[in-house]
Amino acid sequence: MKWSLIYCGVVMLTLGAGNAPAQMIPPGSSPYNPPPPAPPPPPTIEVPAIPKAGELPKRSYAPIAPQKSFGERIEKCLDDAAASGLGPNERAAYSRNCATR
């Protein structure tokens, strides 16, 4: 009888000790905190292309759209200001700001 009580006590301690570490929460944390995010991937390192001797660099020869002259831009800005209902002094200030953009 004595051995059976000791055996039951050892079994209960063993079963109880197995569950305790899974329920322990470290100090200063909460069971509701999400897990930490995964670390970011390492940066990729690429070796730049080395130009070859005698080879011309590659350039884009796309045509550049012609820009309007300053007078044409002022005229358009004055028209826009008049269409929006600005007075003469407000039109002048608006057109100066608009044309230099």
TORKOL-4160 file (C-alpha; in steps of 0.2 Angstrom, whole numbers, padded with zeros to 4 digits, m for minus):
101
<pt num="1" X="0000" Y="0000" Z="0000"/>
<pt num="2" X="0014" Y="0012" Z="0004"/>
<pt num="3" X="0022" Y="0009" Z="m0013"/>
<pt num="4" X="0006" Y="0012" Z="m0022"/>
<pt num="5" X="0004" Y="0029" Z="m0014"/>
<pt num="6" X="0022" Y="0033" Z="m0018"/>
<pt num="7" X="0019" Y="0027" Z="m0036"/>
<pt num="8" X="0003" Y="0037" Z="m0038"/>
<pt num="9" X="0012" Y="0053" Z="m0031"/>
<pt num="10" X="0027" Y="0051" Z="m0043"/>
<pt num="11" X="0015" Y="0049" Z="m0058"/>
<pt num="12" X="0004" Y="0064" Z="m0053"/>
<pt num="13" X="0020" Y="0075" Z="m0051"/>
<pt num="14" X="0027" Y="0068" Z="m0068"/>
<pt num="15" X="0010" Y="0072" Z="m0077"/>
<pt num="16" X="0009" Y="0089" Z="m0068"/>
<pt num="17" X="0027" Y="0094" Z="m0072"/>
<pt num="18" X="0024" Y="0090" Z="m0091"/>
<pt num="19" X="0011" Y="0103" Z="m0093"/>
<pt num="20" X="0018" Y="0117" Z="m0083"/>
<pt num="21" X="0032" Y="0123" Z="m0095"/>
<pt num="22" X="0019" Y="0125" Z="m0109"/>
<pt num="23" X="0009" Y="0137" Z="m0098"/>
<pt num="24" X="0023" Y="0147" Z="m0091"/>
<pt num="25" X="0023" Y="0165" Z="m0098"/>
<pt num="26" X="0039" Y="0175" Z="m0097"/>
<pt num="27" X="0039" Y="0190" Z="m0085"/>
<pt num="28" X="0034" Y="0206" Z="m0094"/>
<pt num="29" X="0025" Y="0198" Z="m0108"/>
<pt num="30" X="0007" Y="0194" Z="m0112"/>
<pt num="31" X="m0001" Y="0178" Z="m0119"/>
<pt num="32" X="m0010" Y="0190" Z="m0131"/>
<pt num="33" X="0005" Y="0197" Z="m0139"/>
<pt num="34" X="0008" Y="0191" Z="m0158"/>
<pt num="35" X="0023" Y="0181" Z="m0162"/>
<pt num="36" X="0038" Y="0192" Z="m0168"/>
<pt num="37" X="0039" Y="0195" Z="m0187"/>
<pt num="38" X="0051" Y="0185" Z="m0197"/>
<pt num="39" X="0067" Y="0193" Z="m0201"/>
<pt num="40" X="0069" Y="0202" Z="m0218"/>
<pt num="41" X="0078" Y="0193" Z="m0232"/>
<pt num="42" X="0096" Y="0198" Z="m0234"/>
<pt num="43" X="0100" Y="0211" Z="m0247"/>
<pt num="44" X="0105" Y="0206" Z="m0264"/>
<pt num="45" X="0122" Y="0211" Z="m0269"/>
<pt num="46" X="0125" Y="0213" Z="m0288"/>
<pt num="47" X="0141" Y="0217" Z="m0297"/>
<pt num="48" X="0139" Y="0232" Z="m0308"/>
<pt num="49" X="0142" Y="0230" Z="m0327"/>
<pt num="50" X="0160" Y="0235" Z="m0332"/>
<pt num="51" X="0161" Y="0245" Z="m0348"/>
<pt num="52" X="0171" Y="0237" Z="m0362"/>
<pt num="53" X="0185" Y="0247" Z="m0370"/>
<pt num="54" X="0180" Y="0255" Z="m0386"/>
<pt num="55" X="0161" Y="0252" Z="m0383"/>
<pt num="56" X="0150" Y="0267" Z="m0383"/>
<pt num="57" X="0138" Y="0269" Z="m0368"/>
<pt num="58" X="0120" Y="0265" Z="m0372"/>
<pt num="59" X="0109" Y="0281" Z="m0372"/>
<pt num="60" X="0091" Y="0284" Z="m0375"/>
<pt num="61" X="0088" Y="0294" Z="m0391"/>
<pt num="62" X="0070" Y="0296" Z="m0389"/>
<pt num="63" X="0064" Y="0313" Z="m0395"/>
<pt num="64" X="0061" Y="0326" Z="m0381"/>
<pt num="65" X="0044" Y="0335" Z="m0382"/>
<pt num="66" X="0047" Y="0353" Z="m0387"/>
<pt num="67" X="0043" Y="0365" Z="m0373"/>
<pt num="68" X="0032" Y="0380" Z="m0375"/>
<pt num="69" X="0039" Y="0397" Z="m0374"/>
<pt num="70" X="0037" Y="0408" Z="m0358"/>
<pt num="71" X="0025" Y="0419" Z="m0367"/>
<pt num="72" X="0014" Y="0405" Z="m0372"/>
<pt num="73" X="0014" Y="0398" Z="m0355"/>
<pt num="74" X="0009" Y="0415" Z="m0348"/>
<pt num="75" X="m0005" Y="0417" Z="m0360"/>
<pt num="76" X="m0012" Y="0400" Z="m0356"/>
<pt num="77" X="m0011" Y="0404" Z="m0337"/>
<pt num="78" X="m0020" Y="0421" Z="m0339"/>
<pt num="79" X="m0033" Y="0412" Z="m0349"/>
<pt num="80" X="m0035" Y="0399" Z="m0335"/>
<pt num="81" X="m0036" Y="0412" Z="m0322"/>
<pt num="82" X="m0049" Y="0422" Z="m0331"/>
<pt num="83" X="m0059" Y="0406" Z="m0334"/>
<pt num="84" X="m0059" Y="0403" Z="m0315"/>
<pt num="85" X="m0066" Y="0420" Z="m0312"/>
<pt num="86" X="m0050" Y="0429" Z="m0304"/>
<pt num="87" X="m0049" Y="0448" Z="m0305"/>
<pt num="88" X="m0035" Y="0457" Z="m0314"/>
<pt num="89" X="m0023" Y="0458" Z="m0299"/>
<pt num="90" X="m0026" Y="0440" Z="m0294"/>
<pt num="91" X="m0023" Y="0435" Z="m0313"/>
<pt num="92" X="m0006" Y="0443" Z="m0313"/>
<pt num="93" X="m0001" Y="0434" Z="m0297"/>
<pt num="94" X="m0008" Y="0417" Z="m0303"/>
<pt num="95" X="0000" Y="0418" Z="m0320"/>
<pt num="96" X="0017" Y="0422" Z="m0313"/>
<pt num="97" X="0017" Y="0407" Z="m0302"/>
<pt num="98" X="0009" Y="0396" Z="m0315"/>
<pt num="99" X="0021" Y="0400" Z="m0329"/>
<pt num="100" X="0037" Y="0396" Z="m0319"/>
<pt num="101" X="0031" Y="0379" Z="m0314"/>
